[in-house]
Amino acid sequence: MESGQAILQAHRQTRETQGDFAGGCLPRHHPGALAITGLPRFKAPFEPVTPGGFRMPNTNFYRAPEPFHTDAKAFGQWAADRVAEAIEFEGPDTVAAVFLEPVQNAGGSIPAPPGYFERVRQICDEYDVLLVSDEVICAFGRIGSMFACDDLGYVPDMITCAKGMTSGYAPIGAMIASERLFEPFDDGETMFPHGYTFGGHPVSAAVGLANLDIFEREGINDHVKTNAPAFRATLEKLYDLPIVGDVRGEGFFYGVELVKDKATKQTFTDDERRTLLGQVSATLFEAGLYCRTDDRGDSVVQLASPLISGQAEFDAIESILRGVLSEIQGRL
């Protein structure tokens, strides 16, 4: 999701809400998907996009509004209540679904506070609105389970997924629907008249099945769940660096936010961020750490360790990051 935690998809065009907005991790060339994306530079070449997408505040506790600086649970409640507020404002009968990521990608691996997903599920049930878990990034072991909603304790009406189903070896994507949603099509006659040229492609399907067999045979998900606490603890050693403001994420999906002033959480200007992350990215690559520097918000180094990683790899990641960030810090 691009820049925020949840997005409300309405049936009709209404006024745009304002704030720190979210988007969707879906194909950027499709105008329907672009209605979910919250990054203007990705939308501009393809406008006008499908109307009806409205974004809610993200769940970045590190950047939470002042009343919630020390109360993550209260912040989660506040953020979830903004979903209900948007549904009420647009009119529940006009709202189709709420899209959210288990761990938000844009902005740097942002997890939700305690109680957030539980409250959003309650809101969707109350207003009869679908809850869609966008797991294009988080599914298939990245957080631990096959689907991250299982790790985080909520049951969506739909799951969108891709990428990890084949571990990236072949293009594939899927939409998974609950029995309640599928029931109208389960009579042997009713169909959803939608087609795609490469739908059900046999090669990608075979790669996906083989990949999932390997997940089960080698216990990949259990490996991630067992080693995730060590990954977090190793990355949190970086807190002793003045430039490291926040270490956040879940499973094997983490972000390290860089700041100008740790005490005030002061971030970098747009020009400073572009220069900083350009230097960090190039230096990390030269040092042998291939990762993402995310400038779609604050300055973040984003880490998605291979799912077979262990303590040796965690130590190497921390060591390279420490060396590079210490060097960059000395230039500021």
C-alpha positions in Angstrom: 0.0 0.0 0.0 1.3 3.4 -0.9 1.6 5.9 1.9 -1.2 4.8 4.3 -2.7 1.8 6.0 -6.2 1.5 4.7 -8.3 2.7 1.7 -12.0 2.8 1.3 -13.3 2.0 -2.2 -16.7 3.6 -3.0 -19.1 2.7 -5.7 -19.5 6.3 -6.9 -17.5 9.5 -7.1 -17.6 11.7 -4.1 -15.3 14.4 -2.7 -11.7 13.5 -1.9 -10.9 13.3 1.8 -7.8 15.0 3.1 -4.8 13.8 5.2 -1.9 11.5 5.2 -3.2 9.0 2.6 -2.9 5.4 1.6 -2.9 3.6 -1.7 -2.9 0.1 -3.1 -0.1 -2.3 -4.0 -1.7 -3.3 -7.3 -0.7 -3.0 -11.0 0.1 0.7 -11.6 -1.1 0.7 -15.2 -4.7 -0.2 -14.3 -6.9 2.8 -13.6 -8.9 0.8 -11.0 -5.8 -0.1 -9.1 -4.5 3.4 -9.4 -7.5 4.7 -7.6 -6.0 2.9 -4.6 -2.5 4.2 -5.0 -1.7 7.3 -2.9 1.3 8.5 -4.9 0.5 11.3 -7.3 3.6 10.7 -9.5 2.4 7.2 -10.3 -1.1 8.3 -11.1 -0.3 11.3 -13.3 0.6 9.5 -16.6 -2.6 7.5 -16.5 -5.3 9.9 -15.3 -8.2 10.1 -15.1 -8.4 7.0 -12.8 -11.5 5.2 -11.7 -13.3 7.4 -9.1 -14.2 6.3 -5.6 -10.9 5.7 -3.7 -10.6 7.4 -0.3 -7.5 7.1 1.9 -7.2 7.0 5.7 -4.3 7.9 8.0 -1.5 5.3 8.2 -0.6 3.3 11.3 3.0 4.5 11.8 3.2 4.7 15.6 6.6 6.3 15.4 4.9 9.3 13.7 1.6 9.1 15.6 -0.1 12.4 16.6 0.9 13.8 19.9 -1.9 12.4 22.1 -0.8 8.9 21.2 3.0 9.1 21.5 3.1 6.6 24.4 -0.1 4.6 23.8 0.0 2.3 20.8 -3.3 0.7 21.5 -5.1 4.0 21.7 -3.4 5.1 18.5 -4.6 1.9 16.8 -8.2 2.6 18.0 -8.0 6.1 16.7 -6.6 5.0 13.3 -9.3 2.3 12.9 -12.1 4.8 13.9 -11.0 7.0 10.9 -12.2 4.1 8.7 -15.6 4.2 10.3 -15.7 7.9 10.0 -15.0 7.8 6.3 -17.6 5.1 5.7 -20.2 7.3 7.5 -19.2 10.4 5.6 -19.4 8.7 2.2 -22.5 6.7 3.1 -22.3 3.0 3.9 -24.5 2.0 1.0 -22.0 3.5 -1.4 -18.9 1.8 0.0 -17.7 -1.5 -1.5 -14.6 -2.4 0.5 -11.7 -1.4 2.7 -8.3 -2.4 1.4 -5.3 -2.7 3.8 -1.9 -4.4 4.0 -1.0 -6.5 7.0 2.3 -4.6 7.1 2.3 -1.4 5.0 5.0 -1.4 2.4 5.3 2.3 1.4 6.8 4.4 4.1 9.0 1.5 5.3 7.4 -1.7 6.6 4.8 -0.1 8.9 3.0 -2.6 11.2 -0.4 -1.8 12.7 -0.8 -1.1 16.5 -2.5 -3.6 18.8 -6.2 -3.9 18.2 -6.2 -2.1 14.8 -7.2 -5.1 12.6 -9.7 -6.4 15.1 -11.4 -3.0 15.2 -11.4 -2.6 11.4 -13.0 -6.1 11.0 -15.7 -5.0 13.5 -16.3 -1.8 11.5 -16.6 -3.7 8.2 -19.1 -6.1 9.7 -21.1 -3.3 11.2 -21.5 -1.5 7.9 -21.6 -4.6 5.7 -18.4 -3.6 3.9 -15.9 -6.1 2.5 -12.4 -6.2 4.1 -9.7 -6.9 1.6 -6.2 -8.0 2.8 -3.7 -6.8 0.2 -1.0 -9.5 0.6 1.0 -9.1 -2.6 4.1 -8.5 -0.4 3.2 -10.0 3.0 1.8 -13.5 2.0 3.8 -16.7 1.6 6.1 -16.6 4.6 7.2 -12.9 4.5 5.5 -12.4 7.9 5.5 -16.0 8.9 2.3 -17.9 7.8 1.1 -18.5 4.3 -1.1 -15.4 4.7 -0.1 -12.6 7.1 -3.7 -12.0 8.2 -3.4 -15.3 10.1 -0.3 -14.0 11.9 -2.0 -10.8 12.8 -5.4 -12.2 13.9 -8.0 -11.0 11.4 -10.2 -12.8 8.8 -10.6 -10.8 5.6 -13.4 -11.3 3.0 -10.8 -11.3 0.2 -7.1 -11.7 -0.2 -5.0 -10.4 -3.1 -1.7 -12.1 -3.5 1.1 -12.6 -6.0 5.0 -12.6 -6.1 5.7 -15.0 -3.2 3.4 -17.7 -4.6 6.2 -18.6 -7.1 9.0 -16.9 -5.0 9.3 -14.6 -8.0 10.4 -17.3 -10.5 7.3 -16.9 -12.7 4.6 -14.2 -12.9 1.4 -15.1 -11.1 -1.3 -13.5 -9.0 -4.5 -14.6 -7.3 -7.6 -13.3 -5.6 -9.0 -15.5 -2.8 -12.6 -15.1 -1.7 -14.4 -16.3 1.4 -17.1 -18.9 1.1 -19.7 -16.2 1.7 -18.6 -14.3 -1.3 -18.2 -17.4 -3.5 -21.6 -18.8 -2.6 -23.6 -17.1 -5.4 -21.3 -18.7 -7.9 -21.4 -22.2 -6.4 -24.5 -23.4 -8.2 -22.7 -24.7 -11.3 -24.4 -22.2 -13.6 -23.7 -18.7 -12.4 -20.4 -17.2 -13.5 -18.4 -14.0 -13.1 -17.8 -12.9 -16.7 -14.2 -11.8 -16.4 -11.3 -13.1 -18.4 -7.6 -12.5 -18.8 -5.4 -13.7 -21.7 -2.9 -15.5 -19.5 -5.3 -16.5 -16.7 -4.5 -20.0 -15.4 -1.3 -20.1 -17.3 0.0 -23.7 -16.9 3.7 -22.9 -16.6 3.1 -20.3 -13.8 0.6 -22.6 -12.1 3.1 -25.4 -12.2 5.9 -23.2 -10.7 3.5 -22.0 -8.0 2.6 -25.6 -7.0 6.2 -26.7 -6.9 7.2 -23.6 -4.9 4.4 -24.3 -2.3 5.6 -27.9 -2.1 9.0 -26.7 -1.2 7.5 -24.4 1.5 5.9 -27.4 3.1 8.8 -29.8 2.7 11.4 -27.5 4.1 9.2 -25.9 6.7 9.9 -22.3 5.5 7.0 -20.7 7.4 8.0 -22.3 10.7 11.6 -21.2 10.0 10.5 -17.6 9.6 8.3 -17.7 12.8 11.2 -19.2 14.8 13.8 -16.8 13.6 11.8 -13.6 13.4 12.5 -12.5 17.0 16.3 -12.9 16.4 16.0 -10.7 13.2 14.2 -8.0 15.2 16.7 -8.1 18.1 19.7 -8.0 15.7 18.4 -5.0 13.8 17.5 -3.2 17.1 21.2 -3.1 17.9 21.3 -0.2 15.4 19.4 2.0 17.8 22.8 3.1 19.2 23.5 5.0 16.0 22.4 8.7 16.1 20.9 8.5 12.6 18.6 5.5 13.4 15.2 6.8 14.7 13.0 3.7 14.3 13.3 0.0 13.6 9.9 -1.5 12.7 8.3 -4.4 10.9 7.2 -8.0 11.4 8.6 -11.4 10.4 11.3 -11.0 7.8 10.1 -7.6 6.6 11.6 -4.5 8.3 12.3 -0.9 7.9 15.0 1.3 9.5 14.0 4.9 9.5 16.8 7.5 9.3 16.4 10.9 11.1 18.4 14.1 11.5 17.7 14.4 15.2 16.7 11.3 17.2 15.4 13.3 20.2 12.9 15.3 18.2 12.4 12.7 15.4 13.2 15.4 12.9 13.2 14.1 9.4 15.1 15.2 6.3 13.9 17.6 3.7 13.0 16.3 0.3 16.3 17.3 -1.2 18.2 16.0 1.7 16.3 12.7 1.6 17.1 12.2 -2.1 20.8 12.9 -1.6 21.0 10.8 1.6 19.2 7.7 0.3 21.1 7.9 -3.0 24.3 7.7 -1.1 23.0 5.0 1.3 21.7 2.8 -1.5 24.9 3.0 -3.6 27.2 2.3 -0.6 25.1 -0.6 0.7 25.1 -2.2 -2.7 28.9 -1.9 -3.0 29.1 -3.4 0.5 27.1 -6.4 -0.6 23.7 -5.7 1.0 20.9 -5.6 -1.7 17.9 -3.8 -0.2 15.5 -0.9 -0.9 15.9 2.7 0.2 12.3 4.0 0.4 11.8 7.7 -0.3 8.0 7.6 -0.5 7.6 9.3 2.8 10.3 9.5 5.4 13.9 8.2 4.9 13.8 4.4 5.3 16.1 1.5 4.5 13.8 -1.5 3.8 14.9 -5.0 4.5 13.3 -8.2 3.2 15.7 -11.0 4.2 15.5 -14.3 2.2 13.2 -16.6 4.0 15.9 -19.2 4.7 18.1 -16.6 6.5 19.4 -17.3 10.0 21.6 -15.6 12.6 24.7 -15.5 10.4 22.8 -13.5 7.7 21.1 -11.3 10.3 24.6 -10.4 11.7 25.9 -9.7 8.3 23.0 -7.4 7.5 23.4 -5.5 10.8 27.2 -5.2 10.3 26.9 -3.8 6.8 24.2 -1.4 7.8 26.2 -0.2 10.9 29.3 0.4 8.8 27.5 2.3 6.0 25.2 4.3 8.3 28.1 5.3 10.5 30.1 6.4 7.4 27.1 8.4 6.1 26.4 9.9 9.5 30.0 11.3 9.5 29.3 13.2 6.3 26.2 14.9 7.5 
